[in-house]
Amino acid sequence: MRPPHWLPWLGPVAAAAAGALAGEYWLGGGFWTVLAAALVCGFAPIVAYRVWKRLHHRR
């Protein structure tokens, strides 16, 4: 099964959602907390796509 081609494009959406949620609900939403959550969640779909693609091509 191939990874969906749109998976890396979820990064900015995930970063915005994670930043908003962290700002609203998590630890008072300090700047560094929001930035860290946005960076981690923004790059997660890109990394997941690359790992999935690499594992798929290995077969």
Residue pairs with C-beta under 8 A, 6 or more apart in sequence:
1 56
2 53
2 56
3 48
3 49
3 52
3 53
3 56
7 45
7 48
7 49
7 52
8 45
8 46
8 49
9 45
10 45
11 42
11 43
11 44
11 45
11 46
12 42
14 41
14 42
14 44
14 45
15 38
15 39
15 41
15 42
16 38
17 41
18 37
18 38
18 40
18 41
18 42
19 34
19 35
19 37
19 38
19 41
21 37
22 29
22 33
22 34
22 36
22 37
22 38
23 29
23 33
23 34
26 33
26 37
27 33
